[in-house]
Amino acid sequence: MTNIQFYILASDELHDRWAYARRLVVQTLMRGKTVHIHTSCAADTRQLISYFCDADNTDGERISIDHKGEPESDQQVLLNLSAEVPHFFSSFETTLEVVHSEARTRDIGRERYRFYQERGYPLRHYDIQQELDLV
């Protein structure tokens, strides 16, 4: 069964959400895992591809970024940066959700949390406060 991990940021800035997401991706890659980043739209996909290509310590061969649907390759970790639960999330070992404190994003994140909870997925959540300074 897929493990679900929520990271709740104190910041309400989209940049901080993406910065923390990048940090999670780097940590995941360092553990030898592969990552698929699911976005909401083509514009987010393009921006994140650029953002991750510029990042230190990222391995483009072990990361896929898309908004269209289920990735073709055999990725182990899903980082969901879209507003909805992707229909294919359960094909991953782990699904990561990064939620920043902007009201709409937080509310949508709560809906996703309830979705997983109602279906019995193992959930963990982490309140991230000052760690953003380390990104």
DAPE-V60910 format. One record per residue. N is the residue number from 1. RES is the residue in three letters. SS is DSSP state (@ for helix, = for strand, . for the rest). OMEGA is omega in degrees with one decimal (NA if undefined). Layout:
N:RES:SS:OMEGA ; N:RES:SS:OMEGA
This chain:
1:MET:.:-178.7 ; 2:THR:.:173.3 ; 3:ASN:=:-178.3 ; 4:ILE:=:179.2 ; 5:GLN:=:176.8 ; 6:PHE:=:175.4 ; 7:TYR:=:-175.1 ; 8:ILE:=:-176.2 ; 9:LEU:=:175.8 ; 10:ALA:.:-178.1 ; 11:SER:.:174.5 ; 12:ASP:.:-178.0 ; 13:GLU:.:177.6 ; 14:LEU:@:178.8 ; 15:HIS:@:179.1 ; 16:ASP:@:177.5 ; 17:ARG:@:-180.0 ; 18:TRP:@:178.1 ; 19:ALA:@:178.8 ; 20:TYR:@:176.2 ; 21:ALA:@:178.2 ; 22:ARG:@:178.5 ; 23:ARG:@:178.3 ; 24:LEU:@:179.0 ; 25:VAL:@:179.3 ; 26:VAL:@:178.9 ; 27:GLN:@:179.8 ; 28:THR:@:178.0 ; 29:LEU:@:179.1 ; 30:MET:@:176.3 ; 31:ARG:.:176.4 ; 32:GLY:.:-179.2 ; 33:LYS:.:173.8 ; 34:THR:.:-172.2 ; 35:VAL:=:167.7 ; 36:HIS:=:177.3 ; 37:ILE:=:-179.9 ; 38:HIS:=:-177.8 ; 39:THR:.:-178.9 ; 40:SER:.:-172.3 ; 41:CYS:.:-178.9 ; 42:ALA:@:-179.6 ; 43:ALA:@:177.4 ; 44:ASP:@:178.8 ; 45:THR:@:179.9 ; 46:ARG:@:-179.0 ; 47:GLN:@:-179.1 ; 48:LEU:@:175.5 ; 49:ILE:@:177.5 ; 50:SER:@:-178.6 ; 51:TYR:@:-178.9 ; 52:PHE:@:177.1 ; 53:CYS:@:178.7 ; 54:ASP:.:-174.5 ; 55:ALA:.:171.4 ; 56:ASP:.:172.4 ; 57:ASN:.:174.6 ; 58:THR:.:-177.6 ; 59:ASP:.:-176.1 ; 60:GLY:@:179.9 ; 61:GLU:@:-178.4 ; 62:ARG:@:177.8 ; 63:ILE:=:168.1 ; 64:SER:=:-179.1 ; 65:ILE:=:-179.7 ; 66:ASP:=:179.3 ; 67:HIS:.:-168.8 ; 68:LYS:.:-175.4 ; 69:GLY:.:-174.2 ; 70:GLU:.:179.5 ; 71:PRO:.:179.7 ; 72:GLU:.:-175.7 ; 73:SER:.:-175.5 ; 74:ASP:.:-179.3 ; 75:GLN:.:-177.4 ; 76:GLN:.:-175.4 ; 77:VAL:=:175.9 ; 78:LEU:=:171.5 ; 79:LEU:=:-177.1 ; 80:ASN:=:175.8 ; 81:LEU:.:176.3 ; 82:SER:.:-178.3 ; 83:ALA:.:-176.2 ; 84:GLU:.:172.9 ; 85:VAL:.:178.8 ; 86:PRO:.:-177.7 ; 87:HIS:.:-175.5 ; 88:PHE:.:-174.1 ; 89:PHE:@:-174.6 ; 90:SER:@:176.7 ; 91:SER:@:179.1 ; 92:PHE:.:174.3 ; 93:GLU:.:-174.6 ; 94:THR:=:171.1 ; 95:THR:=:178.6 ; 96:LEU:=:177.6 ; 97:GLU:=:177.4 ; 98:VAL:=:-175.8 ; 99:VAL:=:175.1 ; 100:HIS:.:-166.3 ; 101:SER:.:173.5 ; 102:GLU:.:-167.7 ; 103:ALA:@:-177.6 ; 104:ARG:@:180.0 ; 105:THR:@:179.2 ; 106:ARG:@:-179.9 ; 107:ASP:@:177.7 ; 108:ILE:@:176.0 ; 109:GLY:@:176.9 ; 110:ARG:@:177.2 ; 111:GLU:@:178.1 ; 112:ARG:@:178.6 ; 113:TYR:@:179.2 ; 114:ARG:@:177.9 ; 115:PHE:@:-179.6 ; 116:TYR:@:-177.7 ; 117:GLN:@:-179.0 ; 118:GLU:@:-179.6 ; 119:ARG:.:173.2 ; 120:GLY:.:178.6 ; 121:TYR:.:176.7 ; 122:PRO:.:-174.9 ; 123:LEU:=:170.5 ; 124:ARG:=:174.6 ; 125:HIS:=:-176.9 ; 126:TYR:=:174.4 ; 127:ASP:=:-176.5 ; 128:ILE:=:-177.9 ; 129:GLN:.:-172.1 ; 130:GLN:@:-177.4 ; 131:GLU:@:-178.6 ; 132:LEU:@:178.6 ; 133:ASP:@:-176.5 ; 134:LEU:@:-175.7 ; 135:VAL:.:NA
